[in-house]
Amino acid sequence: MASVAALVFVLLSFAGGVVLANQTYIVYMDSALRPAVHPTHGAWYAAHLQSLDIDPDRHLLYAYSDVLHGFAASLLPHHLPLLVSSPAVLHFHPDPVLHLHTTRSPQFLGLASDTASVLPRPIDAVEAASRDVFIAVLDTGVWPEAPSFSVPAGFPEVPSRWRGVCEAGVDFSSSLCNRKLVGARSFARGFHAAAAAAGDGNVKGKPKEYQSPRDRDGHGTHTASTAAGSAVANASLLGYAAGTARGMAIAARVAAYKVCWASGCFGSDILAGIEAAIVDGADVLSLSLGGGSAPYFHDTIAIGAFAAADRGIFVACSAGNSGPGPATLANGAPWIATIGAGTLDRDFPAYARLGNGAEYTGVSLYSGKGTGKKLIPLVYGAGSTNASKLCLAGTLAPARVRGKLVLCDRGVSARVEKGAVVKAAGGAGMILANTAANGEELVADSHLLPAVAVGKKEGDLIRQYITTDSKPRGVLAFGGTVLGVRPSPVVAAFSSRGPNPVSPEILKPDFIGPGVNILAGWRQVTNVGPAPAVYQVKVTGPDDVAATVRPTQLVFKRVNQKLKYSVTFVSKERGKSAGEAFGRITWASKQHKVRSPVAYTWKL
């Protein structure tokens, strides 16, 4: 009766409005009522739809048999009473739309110890335990050319128990998988059904998608490489966080299941991806996505994870990025390992020094120089409306911004986008100040101009200085990468919190892991420039290091062309003292300069 009452409630909830287009529903069936005449669940679902005068060829999207007993179908309003009247239908609900939860981690977690000569390193134990483990990452797909998915020397053949495939599609060949990236699939029927209902092929005008496992967004490549990426030496982001980037389970295999698209992650596609991962032989499911909390029988991730856990598959999901408020976490089912985000002991300090002598520390990944020692004017709200305080596009007056530092409130638009607005208006730099919504949470970004992000307390002090000083001024400076930051770990402000909204008696999240300013694999991005173009190389650095670049000239004949070069460093004899030095490799054309910072370290 409870199921019938729930179904009647769902039906009545649609009676108050007019639904003109198809909508996707996930329908749960009573498998005990499957007639023996139907050899498979899929055949039964199709026949059942036909018995209700619903054409399965037009409306059936997915038939599930491992993740649940049921199907996903694109239905019209007059189909819903037919489902309610069917004794084989236990429950149904609209297809939910979920969203993505957007190198030093092994050392920070104590997995790479300096005591290897005395005791086995914990990372060795992790590597041994993860050997030939198959990790299924359900996300935005994968950029297979990323170095994180290259095959390490001596990496063994894929065990025969793996049943996954490498699905060919747009800009994605089946040959792109290998012994590290063992599978790639995409699931888009729910996405396409929503697109058709919206009247276009891409849902609300979102960017075009690769109709294949290829990752347009980059989130899936990031999460997959973080989980099980191969070791990539000399990795950095604009010279920051330099070192060897590697996945946490370096000996594991990874398979990518693309279930998230430009408009979100549809529950029907997620369930199809989980079902495929179960059948393929995955040992671990990783999902860095979710929505608001819902009863478990409405929660597609909880339902899919239950089926996986029942087969001995470990399921890890992100808690969400809706903190710091209480009861904001998602993916709180007891059979899911719910992971919050914490900080590392690594920071990227940057400094805002004001004309009154105050200095405030923030973060930044800006790769250039600071604004210099000379104080320059500092402005806030340099436009005709309050929107200029947010530095939204078109709100800044160039005459009031040109050559000055601009304080921008965080929020509404993307952080890096605000810097682009300041730069377009002629600004010399930006201080990005948090408001109450973000508190003291700081995220280091690779900005387009000198920029420093500061917390709310520092932001309020800078705002006060600007409004009370007759000639507010400041400079920006950058401190590179700093290790050993304390206290750490600290739960990130954005990380969703407990208590568990669905089951308060079950403590969630289960763990926190490094999730702030993590360097990981990303899709390759080509910088578009004019062609033809000739770049000459120049190397600067300490005198006691010989650096050789081959070739010394790069000639680009067309737009989007990619060229490679190699660098060899040879250390000359150095005195007894160890230490560090810095330099750069600069490629310069008549119009552009591309700089790569280089750090040198000598150890005795």
Beta strands, then each sheet from edge to edge (+ up, - down):
strand 1: 23-29
strand 2: 60-64
strand 3: 70-75
strand 4: 89-94
strand 5: 97-100
strand 6: 134-139
strand 7: 181-186
strand 8: 232-237
strand 9: 240-245
strand 10: 253-258
strand 11: 260-261
strand 12: 264-266
strand 13: 284-287
strand 14: 289-290
strand 15: 314-318
strand 16: 337-342
strand 17: 346-347
strand 18: 349-354
strand 19: 359-363
strand 20: 376-380
strand 21: 405-409
strand 22: 429-433
strand 23: 451-454
strand 24: 473-478
strand 25: 482-483
strand 26: 511-514
strand 27: 533-540
strand 28: 545-550
strand 29: 553-556
strand 30: 566-571
strand 31: 579-588
strand 32: 593-602
sheet 1: 2+ 3- 1+ 4-
sheet 2: 11+ 12- 5+ 14-
sheet 3: 7+ 10+ 6+ 13+ 15+ 16+ 26+
sheet 4: 8+ 9-
sheet 5: 17+ 25-
sheet 6: 19+ 18- 24+ 20- 21- 22- 23-
sheet 7: 29+ 27- 31+ 32-
sheet 8: 28+ 30-
end
